[in-house]
Amino acid sequence: MNLTGKQKRFLRSEAHHIDPIFQIGKSGINENMVQQIVDALEKRELIKVHILQNNLDDKTELAHQLSQATESHLVQQIGSMIVLYKTSKNHQSIELPS
């Protein structure tokens, strides 16, 4: 399922008020971090990830890698902030507009 522009706009507005719960440092993305993000997405559905300044990788590429590794939707990548969304199987709390 791909997100429509209207759905992405809605998710961006929902994500505006939440704080990032993960940080990607100079070591980049590892399997442990991916598993923790998958668990957080299952519980919260919408999360923010912050890329620290000491990470020299391309931020857009990191955002796409993280989205693919967690099988989630990349809602937004602006500067060093990534917003990810994945529908929860058990704790669905966000109702997307059609």
N, C-alpha and C positions, 0 to 999 in steps of 0.2 A: 504494500500500500504506500503510495506517495502522498505527501502532504500537499494540499492546495495552498495557494497564496493566502487565502483567508484564514486557513488553519494555522499557518506559520505566523501570521500577524497576531492571532489570538494567543499562541504559545509564547511569542516574544513579550506580549503585554503581561502574561502570567509570570514569566521568568524575571521581569524587571525588578520585582520586589524580593527575590530570593538571593541568598548569598552563595558564593561558590563553596562546594564541599570537598573538592579535590583540587590539587595543584600538581602540575607537571613541571618537574625540575630538570636539571641538566642531564639526568640519567634517562629521561624520555619515558616512553610507555613500556611497561612490562606486564607479564601475564597476571601477576598478583593485583596490580592496579586495575586491569581490565575486569577481573572477576569482582573486585569491590565495586566498580562502577556499575556492572550488570546487576549486582545485588541492590545497589542504591536506586537504580532505575526501576527495578521490580517493586520497590517499596514506595518511591516518590513519583515515578513516571517522568518528571521534568527536573533536570539538574543543570547546574553551571559548573564548569571546570575552568580553572585559571591556569594559564601558561606563564611560568615565572620568567623573568628577564634573563636568567642565566641559561635558559634553554636556547640553543643556537639553531635549532631545526626550524624549517619553514612552518609557520603557524597554521596556514591553510592546509598543508599536507598532514600535519598532526591531527587537525580536526577531522579530516576525511578518514585517516587511519583509525582514529578512536571510534568514529561512527561505524565503520565496517567491523572492527573487532568486537564491538558491543552489540552489533545488529540493531542499532538505533537510528533515529532520524536526526540529521544535523539541522537544527532549527536556525541557528545563527552562529557565525564566527565573526566577531568584530574585535579588532585589536588582539588582545591576549585573552579574551573571554570566549568560551565555547558553550553553547546551549544545546543539550541533547534531550530527545524525547523518545520514549518507548512505552507503548501501551502495556500496562501491567496485566498479568493473567489473573491475579488474585485480589489486587488492591486498586482496582480502577476507580480513580477519583476525578479525573479530568474528562469532561464531556466536550469533545471537539465540535465546532460548528460544521454544518454540512455544506 
